[in-house]
Amino acid sequence: MNQGLSLSVTMGIILSVEVCAYKNGEVIIDTAAGVLGRYDPRPVQPDSLFPVFSVTKGITAGMLHWLVDKGITIGSEHVFFKASSTIAHP
């Protein structure tokens, strides 16, 4: 994995990347490659921070799929019927 990430950075496919994955509660990879930014040539470290936007959509979708897999909710169920647990924006 490290070689693939480094090669992707070297070839200019990606500017920077961090990967951390767990399996059965154990870290199986924690690595980073590239530079912090186009104008910041410092190397990316496993604890580097990046500004991100709209990441909660993926987390929400993942949690919904997890709930469906566990039988806690039904994938075809409408949010409308969960009105007591939703928040409306003014």
ZIGI-V704622 format. One record per residue. N is the residue number from 1. RES is the residue in three letters. SS is DSSP state (hx for helix, st for strand, lp for the rest). PSI is psi in whole degrees, 0 to 359 (999 if undefined). NEAR is the number of other ideal C-beta (glycine too) atoms within 12 Angstrom. Layout:
N|RES|SS|PSI|NEAR, N|RES|SS|PSI|NEAR
This chain:
1|MET|lp|315|18, 2|ASN|hx|318|17, 3|GLN|hx|320|11, 4|GLY|hx|318|17, 5|LEU|hx|314|25, 6|SER|hx|319|21, 7|LEU|hx|319|16, 8|SER|hx|322|19, 9|VAL|hx|313|23, 10|THR|hx|320|15, 11|MET|lp|354|13, 12|GLY|lp|13|12, 13|ILE|lp|320|15, 14|ILE|lp|154|20, 15|LEU|lp|317|24, 16|SER|st|158|29, 17|VAL|st|146|28, 18|GLU|st|140|27, 19|VAL|st|129|24, 20|CYS|st|126|18, 21|ALA|st|144|14, 22|TYR|st|147|11, 23|LYS|st|123|9, 24|ASN|lp|39|7, 25|GLY|lp|1|7, 26|GLU|st|140|10, 27|VAL|st|123|13, 28|ILE|st|341|13, 29|ILE|st|139|19, 30|ASP|st|95|18, 31|THR|st|167|26, 32|ALA|st|155|28, 33|ALA|st|155|29, 34|GLY|st|197|30, 35|VAL|st|161|22, 36|LEU|st|331|22, 37|GLY|st|171|16, 38|ARG|lp|324|10, 39|TYR|lp|11|8, 40|ASP|st|95|14, 41|PRO|st|6|12, 42|ARG|st|143|13, 43|PRO|st|146|21, 44|VAL|lp|137|26, 45|GLN|lp|162|19, 46|PRO|lp|341|19, 47|ASP|lp|15|13, 48|SER|lp|147|23, 49|LEU|lp|143|13, 50|PHE|lp|143|19, 51|PRO|lp|133|9, 52|VAL|lp|154|11, 53|PHE|lp|145|8, 54|SER|lp|27|10, 55|VAL|lp|340|12, 56|THR|hx|340|11, 57|LYS|hx|316|12, 58|GLY|hx|321|13, 59|ILE|hx|315|13, 60|THR|hx|315|14, 61|ALA|hx|318|15, 62|GLY|hx|317|14, 63|MET|hx|321|16, 64|LEU|hx|316|21, 65|HIS|hx|321|15, 66|TRP|hx|316|15, 67|LEU|hx|319|17, 68|VAL|hx|316|16, 69|ASP|hx|324|13, 70|LYS|lp|355|12, 71|GLY|lp|14|10, 72|ILE|lp|329|14, 73|THR|lp|166|19, 74|ILE|lp|134|15, 75|GLY|lp|333|16, 76|SER|lp|3|9, 77|GLU|lp|135|14, 78|HIS|lp|142|11, 79|VAL|hx|331|17, 80|PHE|hx|322|10, 81|PHE|hx|354|12, 82|LYS|hx|29|15, 83|ALA|hx|327|10, 84|SER|hx|344|9, 85|SER|hx|12|10, 86|THR|lp|162|11, 87|ILE|lp|130|9, 88|ALA|lp|141|9, 89|HIS|lp|137|4, 90|PRO|lp|999|3
